[in-house]
Amino acid sequence: MLTKAQEQQKKRTSKYVGVTWRRDIQKWVAYVTDKKVRYECGYHEEERVAAKSRDRKILALGLNKPLQILKKA
C-alpha cells in the first residue's frame, strides 16, 4: 500500500499551487504569475523544493501572494 506522498509522486500532480511536473525533462517546474506576467522559478528534482523556490521568488519580487512553505518573518 502506497502512502499519500508516494501516490502523489506516482501521479505527478502537485499539491502545491504553481508547481507542475514536466514529463519531457522529468522534473518539477515552479512558477508564479502576477499581472499577466509569468515568472519561472526553476526546475527541481523534488516537489517541495520547487514550492520553496516559488516562495522565494514571491518574496524577492515583493508580490502579494500567499506562501506555501516559507513563512514571512
Short mmCIF file of the C-alpha atoms (twelve columns), coordinates in Angstrom:
data_MODEL
# 
_entry.id   MODEL 
# 
loop_
_atom_site.group_PDB 
_atom_site.id 
_atom_site.type_symbol 
_atom_site.label_atom_id 
_atom_site.label_alt_id 
_atom_site.label_comp_id 
_atom_site.label_asym_id 
_atom_site.label_seq_id 
_atom_site.Cartn_x 
_atom_site.Cartn_y 
_atom_site.Cartn_z 
_atom_site.pdbx_PDB_model_num 
ATOM 1  C CA . MET A 1  0.000  0.000  0.000   1 
ATOM 2  C CA . LEU A 2  1.373  3.405  -1.010  1 
ATOM 3  C CA . THR A 3  1.459  6.377  1.310   1 
ATOM 4  C CA . LYS A 4  -0.332 9.540  0.262   1 
ATOM 5  C CA . ALA A 5  3.006  11.160 -0.656  1 
ATOM 6  C CA . GLN A 6  4.002  8.161  -2.778  1 
ATOM 7  C CA . GLU A 7  0.652  8.240  -4.590  1 
ATOM 8  C CA . GLN A 8  1.146  11.965 -5.276  1 
ATOM 9  C CA . GLN A 9  4.599  11.308 -6.757  1 
ATOM 10 C CA . LYS A 10 3.306  8.444  -8.883  1 
ATOM 11 C CA . LYS A 11 0.534  10.604 -10.391 1 
ATOM 12 C CA . ARG A 12 2.928  13.536 -10.821 1 
ATOM 13 C CA . THR A 13 0.351  16.085 -9.774  1 
ATOM 14 C CA . SER A 14 1.458  18.639 -7.258  1 
ATOM 15 C CA . LYS A 15 -0.256 19.532 -4.027  1 
ATOM 16 C CA . TYR A 16 1.350  22.996 -4.302  1 
ATOM 17 C CA . VAL A 17 -0.012 25.892 -6.338  1 
ATOM 18 C CA . GLY A 18 2.340  26.915 -9.141  1 
ATOM 19 C CA . VAL A 19 4.247  23.624 -9.268  1 
ATOM 20 C CA . THR A 20 3.835  21.208 -12.164 1 
ATOM 21 C CA . TRP A 21 5.579  18.078 -13.440 1 
ATOM 22 C CA . ARG A 22 7.434  18.345 -16.753 1 
ATOM 23 C CA . ARG A 23 7.297  14.867 -18.226 1 
ATOM 24 C CA . ASP A 24 9.740  15.640 -21.041 1 
ATOM 25 C CA . ILE A 25 12.595 16.533 -18.639 1 
ATOM 26 C CA . GLN A 26 11.352 14.534 -15.623 1 
ATOM 27 C CA . LYS A 27 11.483 17.479 -13.219 1 
ATOM 28 C CA . TRP A 28 9.180  19.706 -11.206 1 
ATOM 29 C CA . VAL A 29 8.881  23.274 -12.505 1 
ATOM 30 C CA . ALA A 30 7.731  26.151 -10.328 1 
ATOM 31 C CA . TYR A 31 6.274  29.454 -11.466 1 
ATOM 32 C CA . VAL A 32 4.329  32.416 -10.147 1 
ATOM 33 C CA . THR A 33 2.085  34.714 -12.172 1 
ATOM 34 C CA . ASP A 34 1.422  38.360 -11.350 1 
ATOM 35 C CA . LYS A 35 -0.365 40.904 -13.540 1 
ATOM 36 C CA . LYS A 36 -0.298 38.525 -16.522 1 
ATOM 37 C CA . VAL A 37 3.493  38.042 -16.237 1 
ATOM 38 C CA . ARG A 38 4.722  34.514 -15.558 1 
ATOM 39 C CA . TYR A 39 7.952  34.186 -13.579 1 
ATOM 40 C CA . GLU A 40 9.664  30.803 -13.735 1 
ATOM 41 C CA . CYS A 41 11.330 29.679 -10.529 1 
ATOM 42 C CA . GLY A 42 13.432 26.813 -11.820 1 
ATOM 43 C CA . TYR A 43 13.406 23.071 -12.387 1 
ATOM 44 C CA . HIS A 44 13.773 20.733 -9.430  1 
ATOM 45 C CA . GLU A 45 14.074 17.056 -8.599  1 
ATOM 46 C CA . GLU A 46 11.741 17.381 -5.589  1 
ATOM 47 C CA . GLU A 47 8.249  18.858 -5.476  1 
ATOM 48 C CA . ARG A 48 8.757  20.543 -2.081  1 
ATOM 49 C CA . VAL A 49 11.993 22.207 -3.237  1 
ATOM 50 C CA . ALA A 50 10.123 23.603 -6.242  1 
ATOM 51 C CA . ALA A 51 7.451  25.053 -3.928  1 
ATOM 52 C CA . LYS A 52 10.174 26.656 -1.768  1 
ATOM 53 C CA . SER A 53 11.688 28.150 -4.900  1 
ATOM 54 C CA . ARG A 54 8.322  29.674 -5.771  1 
ATOM 55 C CA . ASP A 55 8.006  31.144 -2.271  1 
ATOM 56 C CA . ARG A 56 11.479 32.671 -2.560  1 
ATOM 57 C CA . LYS A 57 10.540 34.278 -5.894  1 
ATOM 58 C CA . ILE A 58 7.389  35.751 -4.330  1 
ATOM 59 C CA . LEU A 59 9.483  37.269 -1.528  1 
ATOM 60 C CA . ALA A 60 12.196 38.516 -3.899  1 
ATOM 61 C CA . LEU A 61 9.655  40.250 -6.146  1 
ATOM 62 C CA . GLY A 62 7.631  41.555 -3.206  1 
ATOM 63 C CA . LEU A 63 4.421  40.059 -4.551  1 
ATOM 64 C CA . ASN A 64 1.233  39.919 -2.525  1 
ATOM 65 C CA . LYS A 65 0.751  36.162 -2.866  1 
ATOM 66 C CA . PRO A 66 0.337  33.534 -0.133  1 
ATOM 67 C CA . LEU A 67 3.411  31.484 0.757   1 
ATOM 68 C CA . GLN A 68 3.091  27.711 0.910   1 
ATOM 69 C CA . ILE A 69 6.257  26.597 2.673   1 
ATOM 70 C CA . LEU A 70 8.240  29.597 3.878   1 
ATOM 71 C CA . LYS A 71 6.688  31.934 6.409   1 
ATOM 72 C CA . LYS A 72 7.119  35.697 6.459   1 
ATOM 73 C CA . ALA A 73 9.112  36.886 9.457   1 
# 
